[in-house]
């Protein structure tokens, strides 16, 4: 099973979603989709997002 994670800035969110969709449609598994995150409202929320991203990488 081939897996992928795409790191980028928020300004590239549309491109990241586009490329992710193509890869998923080809059978790849996305380890973490940070584009679905809402803006972190606290340090705890930011820490949780960071842990999920680290695990995805």
PDB file of N, CA, C and O in Angstrom:
ATOM      1  N   UNK A   1       0.842  -1.174   0.000  1.00  0.00           N
ATOM      2  CA  UNK A   1       0.000   0.000   0.000  1.00  0.00           C
ATOM      3  C   UNK A   1       0.892   1.243   0.000  1.00  0.00           C
ATOM      4  O   UNK A   1       1.733   1.409   0.883  1.00  0.00           O
ATOM      5  N   UNK A   2       0.707   2.092  -0.971  1.00  0.00           N
ATOM      6  CA  UNK A   2       1.462   3.338  -1.054  1.00  0.00           C
ATOM      7  C   UNK A   2       0.722   4.446  -0.332  1.00  0.00           C
ATOM      8  O   UNK A   2      -0.483   4.624  -0.508  1.00  0.00           O
ATOM      9  N   UNK A   3       1.457   5.187   0.481  1.00  0.00           N
ATOM     10  CA  UNK A   3       0.873   6.261   1.280  1.00  0.00           C
ATOM     11  C   UNK A   3       1.523   7.581   0.913  1.00  0.00           C
ATOM     12  O   UNK A   3       2.634   7.614   0.384  1.00  0.00           O
ATOM     13  N   UNK A   4       0.814   8.682   1.201  1.00  0.00           N
ATOM     14  CA  UNK A   4       1.382   9.997   0.950  1.00  0.00           C
ATOM     15  C   UNK A   4       0.891  11.014   1.973  1.00  0.00           C
ATOM     16  O   UNK A   4      -0.163  10.851   2.587  1.00  0.00           O
ATOM     17  N   UNK A   5       1.674  12.050   2.133  1.00  0.00           N
ATOM     18  CA  UNK A   5       1.337  13.226   2.940  1.00  0.00           C
ATOM     19  C   UNK A   5       1.833  14.426   2.165  1.00  0.00           C
ATOM     20  O   UNK A   5       2.963  14.420   1.677  1.00  0.00           O
ATOM     21  N   UNK A   6       1.011  15.456   2.040  1.00  0.00           N
ATOM     22  CA  UNK A   6       1.423  16.658   1.325  1.00  0.00           C
ATOM     23  C   UNK A   6       1.563  17.798   2.325  1.00  0.00           C
ATOM     24  O   UNK A   6       0.602  18.162   3.003  1.00  0.00           O
ATOM     25  N   UNK A   7       2.752  18.350   2.408  1.00  0.00           N
ATOM     26  CA  UNK A   7       3.011  19.511   3.259  1.00  0.00           C
ATOM     27  C   UNK A   7       3.017  20.754   2.381  1.00  0.00           C
ATOM     28  O   UNK A   7       3.616  20.764   1.305  1.00  0.00           O
ATOM     29  N   UNK A   8       2.349  21.796   2.845  1.00  0.00           N
ATOM     30  CA  UNK A   8       2.318  23.048   2.105  1.00  0.00           C
ATOM     31  C   UNK A   8       1.733  24.131   2.996  1.00  0.00           C
ATOM     32  O   UNK A   8       1.314  23.864   4.123  1.00  0.00           O
ATOM     33  N   UNK A   9       1.707  25.349   2.486  1.00  0.00           N
ATOM     34  CA  UNK A   9       1.105  26.446   3.241  1.00  0.00           C
ATOM     35  C   UNK A   9      -0.388  26.526   2.915  1.00  0.00           C
ATOM     36  O   UNK A   9      -0.858  25.962   1.927  1.00  0.00           O
ATOM     37  N   UNK A  10      -1.107  27.231   3.762  1.00  0.00           N
ATOM     38  CA  UNK A  10      -2.549  27.370   3.572  1.00  0.00           C
ATOM     39  C   UNK A  10      -2.907  28.050   2.252  1.00  0.00           C
ATOM     40  O   UNK A  10      -3.993  27.827   1.716  1.00  0.00           O
ATOM     41  N   UNK A  11      -2.012  28.868   1.729  1.00  0.00           N
ATOM     42  CA  UNK A  11      -2.319  29.555   0.477  1.00  0.00           C
ATOM     43  C   UNK A  11      -2.404  28.586  -0.703  1.00  0.00           C
ATOM     44  O   UNK A  11      -2.925  28.942  -1.761  1.00  0.00           O
ATOM     45  N   UNK A  12      -1.900  27.374  -0.529  1.00  0.00           N
ATOM     46  CA  UNK A  12      -1.926  26.361  -1.594  1.00  0.00           C
ATOM     47  C   UNK A  12      -2.993  25.291  -1.367  1.00  0.00           C
ATOM     48  O   UNK A  12      -2.930  24.222  -1.974  1.00  0.00           O
ATOM     49  N   UNK A  13      -3.954  25.560  -0.517  1.00  0.00           N
ATOM     50  CA  UNK A  13      -4.920  24.540  -0.115  1.00  0.00           C
ATOM     51  C   UNK A  13      -5.662  23.935  -1.315  1.00  0.00           C
ATOM     52  O   UNK A  13      -5.886  22.725  -1.354  1.00  0.00           O
ATOM     53  N   UNK A  14      -6.042  24.761  -2.285  1.00  0.00           N
ATOM     54  CA  UNK A  14      -6.761  24.238  -3.452  1.00  0.00           C
ATOM     55  C   UNK A  14      -5.898  23.266  -4.249  1.00  0.00           C
ATOM     56  O   UNK A  14      -6.382  22.225  -4.693  1.00  0.00           O
ATOM     57  N   UNK A  15      -4.635  23.600  -4.429  1.00  0.00           N
ATOM     58  CA  UNK A  15      -3.723  22.719  -5.162  1.00  0.00           C
ATOM     59  C   UNK A  15      -3.483  21.421  -4.402  1.00  0.00           C
ATOM     60  O   UNK A  15      -3.438  20.346  -5.000  1.00  0.00           O
ATOM     61  N   UNK A  16      -3.329  21.520  -3.092  1.00  0.00           N
ATOM     62  CA  UNK A  16      -3.112  20.324  -2.269  1.00  0.00           C
ATOM     63  C   UNK A  16      -4.325  19.403  -2.352  1.00  0.00           C
ATOM     64  O   UNK A  16      -4.165  18.189  -2.481  1.00  0.00           O
ATOM     65  N   UNK A  17      -5.524  19.951  -2.281  1.00  0.00           N
ATOM     66  CA  UNK A  17      -6.731  19.132  -2.373  1.00  0.00           C
ATOM     67  C   UNK A  17      -6.847  18.486  -3.752  1.00  0.00           C
ATOM     68  O   UNK A  17      -7.263  17.333  -3.862  1.00  0.00           O
ATOM     69  N   UNK A  18      -6.486  19.212  -4.790  1.00  0.00           N
ATOM     70  CA  UNK A  18      -6.532  18.692  -6.152  1.00  0.00           C
ATOM     71  C   UNK A  18      -5.581  17.499  -6.316  1.00  0.00           C
ATOM     72  O   UNK A  18      -5.981  16.441  -6.800  1.00  0.00           O
ATOM     73  N   UNK A  19      -4.336  17.679  -5.912  1.00  0.00           N
ATOM     74  CA  UNK A  19      -3.342  16.611  -6.050  1.00  0.00           C
ATOM     75  C   UNK A  19      -3.722  15.412  -5.171  1.00  0.00           C
ATOM     76  O   UNK A  19      -3.573  14.262  -5.584  1.00  0.00           O
ATOM     77  N   UNK A  20      -4.205  15.687  -3.975  1.00  0.00           N
ATOM     78  CA  UNK A  20      -4.619  14.606  -3.069  1.00  0.00           C
ATOM     79  C   UNK A  20      -5.725  13.764  -3.689  1.00  0.00           C
ATOM     80  O   UNK A  20      -5.694  12.535  -3.615  1.00  0.00           O
ATOM     81  N   UNK A  21      -6.695  14.422  -4.295  1.00  0.00           N
ATOM     82  CA  UNK A  21      -7.806  13.702  -4.920  1.00  0.00           C
ATOM     83  C   UNK A  21      -7.308  12.795  -6.038  1.00  0.00           C
ATOM     84  O   UNK A  21      -7.761  11.658  -6.169  1.00  0.00           O
ATOM     85  N   UNK A  22      -6.387  13.292  -6.832  1.00  0.00           N
ATOM     86  CA  UNK A  22      -5.828  12.484  -7.914  1.00  0.00           C
ATOM     87  C   UNK A  22      -5.125  11.248  -7.349  1.00  0.00           C
ATOM     88  O   UNK A  22      -5.329  10.136  -7.836  1.00  0.00           O
ATOM     89  N   UNK A  23      -4.301  11.444  -6.325  1.00  0.00           N
ATOM     90  CA  UNK A  23      -3.563  10.322  -5.749  1.00  0.00           C
ATOM     91  C   UNK A  23      -4.501   9.295  -5.108  1.00  0.00           C
ATOM     92  O   UNK A  23      -4.308   8.091  -5.275  1.00  0.00           O
ATOM     93  N   UNK A  24      -5.502   9.762  -4.385  1.00  0.00           N
ATOM     94  CA  UNK A  24      -6.466   8.849  -3.756  1.00  0.00           C
ATOM     95  C   UNK A  24      -7.206   8.052  -4.836  1.00  0.00           C
ATOM     96  O   UNK A  24      -7.424   6.850  -4.680  1.00  0.00           O
ATOM     97  N   UNK A  25      -7.585   8.710  -5.913  1.00  0.00           N
ATOM     98  CA  UNK A  25      -8.274   8.020  -7.015  1.00  0.00           C
ATOM     99  C   UNK A  25      -7.388   6.985  -7.698  1.00  0.00           C
ATOM    100  O   UNK A  25      -7.892   6.066  -8.344  1.00  0.00           O
ATOM    101  N   UNK A  26      -6.081   7.127  -7.561  1.00  0.00           N
ATOM    102  CA  UNK A  26      -5.145   6.149  -8.124  1.00  0.00           C
ATOM    103  C   UNK A  26      -4.804   5.036  -7.133  1.00  0.00           C
ATOM    104  O   UNK A  26      -4.002   4.152  -7.433  1.00  0.00           O
ATOM    105  N   UNK A  27      -5.427   5.089  -5.932  1.00  0.00           N
ATOM    106  CA  UNK A  27      -5.234   4.016  -4.972  1.00  0.00           C
ATOM    107  C   UNK A  27      -4.280   4.310  -3.831  1.00  0.00           C
ATOM    108  O   UNK A  27      -4.046   3.446  -2.985  1.00  0.00           O
ATOM    109  N   UNK A  28      -3.727   5.508  -3.790  1.00  0.00           N
ATOM    110  CA  UNK A  28      -2.838   5.884  -2.691  1.00  0.00           C
ATOM    111  C   UNK A  28      -3.658   6.222  -1.448  1.00  0.00           C
ATOM    112  O   UNK A  28      -4.827   6.594  -1.546  1.00  0.00           O
ATOM    113  N   UNK A  29      -3.038   6.089  -0.294  1.00  0.00           N
ATOM    114  CA  UNK A  29      -3.701   6.384   0.973  1.00  0.00           C
ATOM    115  C   UNK A  29      -3.071   7.632   1.567  1.00  0.00           C
ATOM    116  O   UNK A  29      -1.858   7.692   1.770  1.00  0.00           O
ATOM    117  N   UNK A  30      -3.901   8.625   1.842  1.00  0.00           N
ATOM    118  CA  UNK A  30      -3.420   9.856   2.456  1.00  0.00           C
ATOM    119  C   UNK A  30      -3.322   9.643   3.964  1.00  0.00           C
ATOM    120  O   UNK A  30      -4.299   9.271   4.613  1.00  0.00           O
ATOM    121  N   UNK A  31      -2.141   9.881   4.508  1.00  0.00           N
ATOM    122  CA  UNK A  31      -1.922   9.606   5.927  1.00  0.00           C
ATOM    123  C   UNK A  31      -2.543  10.652   6.830  1.00  0.00           C
ATOM    124  O   UNK A  31      -2.914  10.347   7.963  1.00  0.00           O
ATOM    125  N   UNK A  32      -2.663  11.887   6.345  1.00  0.00           N
ATOM    126  CA  UNK A  32      -3.317  12.942   7.121  1.00  0.00           C
ATOM    127  C   UNK A  32      -3.677  14.083   6.185  1.00  0.00           C
ATOM    128  O   UNK A  32      -2.844  14.545   5.406  1.00  0.00           O
ATOM    129  N   UNK A  33      -4.918  14.532   6.265  1.00  0.00           N
ATOM    130  CA  UNK A  33      -5.389  15.623   5.422  1.00  0.00           C
ATOM    131  C   UNK A  33      -5.565  16.873   6.265  1.00  0.00           C
ATOM    132  O   UNK A  33      -6.625  17.095   6.850  1.00  0.00           O
ATOM    133  N   UNK A  34      -4.529  17.680   6.324  1.00  0.00           N
ATOM    134  CA  UNK A  34      -4.553  18.899   7.132  1.00  0.00           C
ATOM    135  C   UNK A  34      -5.477  19.956   6.553  1.00  0.00           C
ATOM    136  O   UNK A  34      -5.812  20.920   7.242  1.00  0.00           O
ATOM    137  N   UNK A  35      -5.903  19.798   5.291  1.00  0.00           N
ATOM    138  CA  UNK A  35      -6.772  20.799   4.682  1.00  0.00           C
ATOM    139  C   UNK A  35      -8.165  20.809   5.294  1.00  0.00           C
ATOM    140  O   UNK A  35      -8.932  21.746   5.072  1.00  0.00           O
ATOM    141  N   UNK A  36      -8.497  19.787   6.056  1.00  0.00           N
ATOM    142  CA  UNK A  36      -9.815  19.704   6.699  1.00  0.00           C
ATOM    143  C   UNK A  36      -9.813  20.341   8.090  1.00  0.00           C
ATOM    144  O   UNK A  36     -10.856  20.414   8.740  1.00  0.00           O
ATOM    145  N   UNK A  37      -8.665  20.794   8.541  1.00  0.00           N
ATOM    146  CA  UNK A  37      -8.577  21.425   9.867  1.00  0.00           C
ATOM    147  C   UNK A  37      -9.247  22.792   9.858  1.00  0.00           C
ATOM    148  O   UNK A  37      -9.219  23.519   8.865  1.00  0.00           O
ATOM    149  N   UNK A  38      -9.845  23.114  10.992  1.00  0.00           N
ATOM    150  CA  UNK A  38     -10.283  24.484  11.217  1.00  0.00           C
ATOM    151  C   UNK A  38      -9.143  25.205  11.907  1.00  0.00           C
ATOM    152  O   UNK A  38      -8.231  24.567  12.432  1.00  0.00           O
ATOM    153  N   UNK A  39      -9.184  26.509  11.910  1.00  0.00           N
ATOM    154  CA  UNK A  39      -8.134  27.288  12.564  1.00  0.00           C
ATOM    155  C   UNK A  39      -8.108  26.953  14.050  1.00  0.00           C
ATOM    156  O   UNK A  39      -9.145  26.961  14.714  1.00  0.00           O
ATOM    157  N   UNK A  40      -6.935  26.662  14.563  1.00  0.00           N
ATOM    158  CA  UNK A  40      -6.782  26.300  15.980  1.00  0.00           C
ATOM    159  C   UNK A  40      -7.160  27.491  16.854  1.00  0.00           C
ATOM    160  O   UNK A  40      -6.699  28.611  16.636  1.00  0.00           O
ATOM    161  N   UNK A  41      -8.004  27.228  17.843  1.00  0.00           N
ATOM    162  CA  UNK A  41      -8.479  28.306  18.713  1.00  0.00           C
ATOM    163  C   UNK A  41      -7.779  28.328  20.068  1.00  0.00           C
ATOM    164  O   UNK A  41      -8.034  29.199  20.900  1.00  0.00           O
ATOM    165  N   UNK A  42      -6.891  27.352  20.274  1.00  0.00           N
ATOM    166  CA  UNK A  42      -6.170  27.295  21.547  1.00  0.00           C
ATOM    167  C   UNK A  42      -4.844  26.576  21.335  1.00  0.00           C
ATOM    168  O   UNK A  42      -4.616  25.948  20.301  1.00  0.00           O
ATOM    169  N   UNK A  43      -3.986  26.680  22.327  1.00  0.00           N
ATOM    170  CA  UNK A  43      -2.706  25.979  22.264  1.00  0.00           C
ATOM    171  C   UNK A  43      -2.922  24.470  22.248  1.00  0.00           C
ATOM    172  O   UNK A  43      -2.209  23.750  21.549  1.00  0.00           O
ATOM    173  N   UNK A  44      -3.897  23.988  23.013  1.00  0.00           N
ATOM    174  CA  UNK A  44      -4.188  22.545  23.015  1.00  0.00           C
ATOM    175  C   UNK A  44      -4.638  22.065  21.644  1.00  0.00           C
ATOM    176  O   UNK A  44      -4.216  21.002  21.189  1.00  0.00           O
ATOM    177  N   UNK A  45      -5.487  22.836  20.984  1.00  0.00           N
ATOM    178  CA  UNK A  45      -5.952  22.459  19.649  1.00  0.00           C
ATOM    179  C   UNK A  45      -4.794  22.462  18.658  1.00  0.00           C
ATOM    180  O   UNK A  45      -4.695  21.571  17.814  1.00  0.00           O
ATOM    181  N   UNK A  46      -3.926  23.450  18.755  1.00  0.00           N
ATOM    182  CA  UNK A  46      -2.765  23.523  17.874  1.00  0.00           C
ATOM    183  C   UNK A  46      -1.823  22.345  18.117  1.00  0.00           C
ATOM    184  O   UNK A  46      -1.276  21.779  17.171  1.00  0.00           O
ATOM    185  N   UNK A  47      -1.637  21.980  19.372  1.00  0.00           N
ATOM    186  CA  UNK A  47      -0.801  20.830  19.719  1.00  0.00           C
ATOM    187  C   UNK A  47      -1.378  19.543  19.139  1.00  0.00           C
ATOM    188  O   UNK A  47      -0.640  18.708  18.616  1.00  0.00           O
ATOM    189  N   UNK A  48      -2.686  19.385  19.232  1.00  0.00           N
ATOM    190  CA  UNK A  48      -3.345  18.186  18.695  1.00  0.00           C
ATOM    191  C   UNK A  48      -3.167  18.102  17.181  1.00  0.00           C
ATOM    192  O   UNK A  48      -2.873  17.032  16.649  1.00  0.00           O
ATOM    193  N   UNK A  49      -3.341  19.218  16.492  1.00  0.00           N
ATOM    194  CA  UNK A  49      -3.134  19.241  15.049  1.00  0.00           C
ATOM    195  C   UNK A  49      -1.675  18.900  14.717  1.00  0.00           C
ATOM    196  O   UNK A  49      -1.410  18.118  13.804  1.00  0.00           O
ATOM    197  N   UNK A  50      -0.755  19.476  15.444  1.00  0.00           N
ATOM    198  CA  UNK A  50       0.665  19.199  15.218  1.00  0.00           C
ATOM    199  C   UNK A  50       0.999  17.724  15.393  1.00  0.00           C
ATOM    200  O   UNK A  50       1.780  17.167  14.623  1.00  0.00           O
ATOM    201  N   UNK A  51       0.417  17.098  16.392  1.00  0.00           N
ATOM    202  CA  UNK A  51       0.661  15.659  16.622  1.00  0.00           C
ATOM    203  C   UNK A  51       0.118  14.832  15.475  1.00  0.00           C
ATOM    204  O   UNK A  51       0.765  13.884  15.031  1.00  0.00           O
ATOM    205  N   UNK A  52      -1.076  15.183  14.986  1.00  0.00           N
ATOM    206  CA  UNK A  52      -1.667  14.453  13.862  1.00  0.00           C
ATOM    207  C   UNK A  52      -0.824  14.621  12.600  1.00  0.00           C
ATOM    208  O   UNK A  52      -0.644  13.672  11.836  1.00  0.00           O
ATOM    209  N   UNK A  53      -0.307  15.834  12.384  1.00  0.00           N
ATOM    210  CA  UNK A  53       0.554  16.059  11.221  1.00  0.00           C
ATOM    211  C   UNK A  53       1.847  15.258  11.334  1.00  0.00           C
ATOM    212  O   UNK A  53       2.295  14.656  10.358  1.00  0.00           O
ATOM    213  N   UNK A  54       2.434  15.250  12.502  1.00  0.00           N
ATOM    214  CA  UNK A  54       3.676  14.497  12.714  1.00  0.00           C
ATOM    215  C   UNK A  54       3.439  13.005  12.454  1.00  0.00           C
ATOM    216  O   UNK A  54       4.256  12.349  11.809  1.00  0.00           O
ATOM    217  N   UNK A  55       2.346  12.484  12.947  1.00  0.00           N
ATOM    218  CA  UNK A  55       2.021  11.075  12.726  1.00  0.00           C
ATOM    219  C   UNK A  55       1.825  10.810  11.235  1.00  0.00           C
ATOM    220  O   UNK A  55       2.241   9.771  10.725  1.00  0.00           O
ATOM    221  N   UNK A  56       1.189  11.754  10.539  1.00  0.00           N
ATOM    222  CA  UNK A  56       0.976  11.604   9.105  1.00  0.00           C
ATOM    223  C   UNK A  56       2.265  11.577   8.308  1.00  0.00           C
ATOM    224  O   UNK A  56       2.380  10.862   7.312  1.00  0.00           O
ATOM    225  N   UNK A  57       3.224  12.355   8.749  1.00  0.00           N
ATOM    226  CA  UNK A  57       4.515  12.389   8.045  1.00  0.00           C
ATOM    227  C   UNK A  57       5.252  11.105   8.302  1.00  0.00           C
ATOM    228  O   UNK A  57       6.363  10.920   7.804  1.00  0.00           O
TER     229      UNK A  57
END
